Amino acid sequence: MCGLCGILNHADHWTNGLAIDDGSAVARPAADRRLRALVANDILSLFGLKLESWAARYTLKSRTGKMAVVDNLGSLWVEAERLTGHPCDPLDPTVLAKLEASSR
Amino acid sequence: MSERREPIVANLLTGFLGAGKTSLLNRLLSKQSLDDTAVLINEFGAVGLDHLLVESVNDNIVLLKSGCICCTIRADLKEAILTLFDRMHRGDVRPFSRLVIETTGLADPAPILATLSADLMLKYHFRIGNIITVVDVPNGAHNIKIFPESARQIAVADRIIISKSDLADHEAIDGLKSVLKRMNPTAEAIVLDEASDPAETLLLDTIHDLSARPAEVARWIAAETSHGRDHDHSHDLNQHGSIRAFVIEADQAIAWPRFALWLSMLIHRHGRKILRLKGLIDIEGVETPVVVHGVQHIIHRPLHLAAWPDGIRRTRIVVIGESLDRELMQRSFDAFNLNRQVAISA
């Protein structure tokens, strides 16, 4: 497991979006988390997983009832692979073929 | 409660054994404009001699005690940086606004960057500036061929210093420049000899500096336009051994949550092979470009850029990767980011 993907710093993970270095970003963490979960489920459904916003974090559930708490997208894939027992590889041609088949 | 200081910019100085890192550092530190620079030197072997050469910042030098900075002493690195920081607050050393970490010649810079990125305290007080890699003309091309460490140091660089140019002819210098350009087309390559005066901007102009950011990003884009399109229309910038630089691009705006999901999944599974990633992203609902960059498993917090550098609104991501297939990467980017059925308007 790679410990560098944000597990230690969930409140400030790069996947959360833009740095507020010009004061333009508007904080709306709960809505953003729900949105991220919605998008993630579009992909996670390929692996039989579902992500839900839960407090300031997420829960990740498998079809067989296994569950994990996830801080951010950095730690999502570690847990996804643990729950499914399979690699979640965005370069896997089978995964890509399924996504391409379901695109608009 | 005391007011938070601006984070200290931590620059990384790397390069293979004997490339001339300390010599460059000495020359940089002799400049008055870089007076507020602290230095961390990692010695290799039992006796650290290099620190004796860094004369102008004696008070601010912390010498790490164990061998390789990249794997065995990550905790030491954290402790050394925080000790230096504490000493500054206690008034034991003069205030510094910039740090240079000089690695061993055999170091892979990625774990050092990871230490700075992953630790909460370090992340709060420091931010990563430039990765400066020194390559000497007499031995550089040979080292790149033989030692994977040397090739990786070049692939991750923001600036490449071609040193000891006075010890070689023009043909050798041009040959090395060509190799370096193929390996890392996004880095600025600067030729120096022992008499040259290195520019202070090596340490001053970083991606975090709003005034320097447009020029920095323009260099990434220039790499894409000058190589990917003119040569063979394949978007494959260059290849050197298993290290390959290429561009992923998209003409339509993409949703940040989708992009973040794809990139997080990619670096989780293939981070080790992504030596460097630098990109301008066209995000839905955002007029100006978003800058994303990272090294291996480490992606930095995205940044704003005030305008598209060349006036062209298009996502362009330069990837310097090891054994990565560009076509497969582009296909994956498209499949995850374009034309998905789930509407995600907030």
Chai-1 contact restraints between the chains, C-beta under 6 A:
chainA,res_idxA,chainB,res_idxB,connection_type,confidence,min_distance_angstrom,max_distance_angstrom,comment,restraint_id
A,C2,B,H297,contact,1.0,0.0,6.0,A-B,restraint_1
A,L4,B,A114,contact,1.0,0.0,6.0,A-B,restraint_2
A,L4,B,A118,contact,1.0,0.0,6.0,A-B,restraint_3
A,L4,B,H297,contact,1.0,0.0,6.0,A-B,restraint_4
A,L4,B,I298,contact,1.0,0.0,6.0,A-B,restraint_5
A,L8,B,A118,contact,1.0,0.0,6.0,A-B,restraint_6
A,N9,B,L120,contact,1.0,0.0,6.0,A-B,restraint_7
A,W14,B,I299,contact,1.0,0.0,6.0,A-B,restraint_8
A,W14,B,R301,contact,1.0,0.0,6.0,A-B,restraint_9
A,T15,B,A260,contact,1.0,0.0,6.0,A-B,restraint_10
A,T15,B,S264,contact,1.0,0.0,6.0,A-B,restraint_11
A,G17,B,W256,contact,1.0,0.0,6.0,A-B,restraint_12
A,L18,B,P302,contact,1.0,0.0,6.0,A-B,restraint_13
A,A19,B,R301,contact,1.0,0.0,6.0,A-B,restraint_14
A,A19,B,L303,contact,1.0,0.0,6.0,A-B,restraint_15
A,D22,B,H304,contact,1.0,0.0,6.0,A-B,restraint_16
A,L35,B,P257,contact,1.0,0.0,6.0,A-B,restraint_17
A,L35,B,I344,contact,1.0,0.0,6.0,A-B,restraint_18
A,L35,B,A346,contact,1.0,0.0,6.0,A-B,restraint_19
A,R36,B,P257,contact,1.0,0.0,6.0,A-B,restraint_20
A,V39,B,P257,contact,1.0,0.0,6.0,A-B,restraint_21
A,V39,B,R258,contact,1.0,0.0,6.0,A-B,restraint_22
A,V39,B,L261,contact,1.0,0.0,6.0,A-B,restraint_23
A,V39,B,I344,contact,1.0,0.0,6.0,A-B,restraint_24
A,A40,B,L261,contact,1.0,0.0,6.0,A-B,restraint_25
A,D42,B,R340,contact,1.0,0.0,6.0,A-B,restraint_26
A,D42,B,V342,contact,1.0,0.0,6.0,A-B,restraint_27
A,L73,B,A260,contact,1.0,0.0,6.0,A-B,restraint_28
A,L73,B,S264,contact,1.0,0.0,6.0,A-B,restraint_29
A,G74,B,S264,contact,1.0,0.0,6.0,A-B,restraint_30
A,W77,B,M265,contact,1.0,0.0,6.0,A-B,restraint_31
A,W77,B,H268,contact,1.0,0.0,6.0,A-B,restraint_32
A,D89,B,R269,contact,1.0,0.0,6.0,A-B,restraint_33
A,P90,B,M265,contact,1.0,0.0,6.0,A-B,restraint_34
A,P90,B,L266,contact,1.0,0.0,6.0,A-B,restraint_35
A,P90,B,S332,contact,1.0,0.0,6.0,A-B,restraint_36
A,L91,B,L328,contact,1.0,0.0,6.0,A-B,restraint_37
A,L91,B,S332,contact,1.0,0.0,6.0,A-B,restraint_38
A,L96,B,R331,contact,1.0,0.0,6.0,A-B,restraint_39
A,L96,B,S332,contact,1.0,0.0,6.0,A-B,restraint_40
A,L96,B,A335,contact,1.0,0.0,6.0,A-B,restraint_41
A,L99,B,A335,contact,1.0,0.0,6.0,A-B,restraint_42
A,E100,B,A335,contact,1.0,0.0,6.0,A-B,restraint_43
A,S103,B,N339,contact,1.0,0.0,6.0,A-B,restraint_44
A,R104,B,N339,contact,1.0,0.0,6.0,A-B,restraint_45
A,R104,B,Q341,contact,1.0,0.0,6.0,A-B,restraint_46
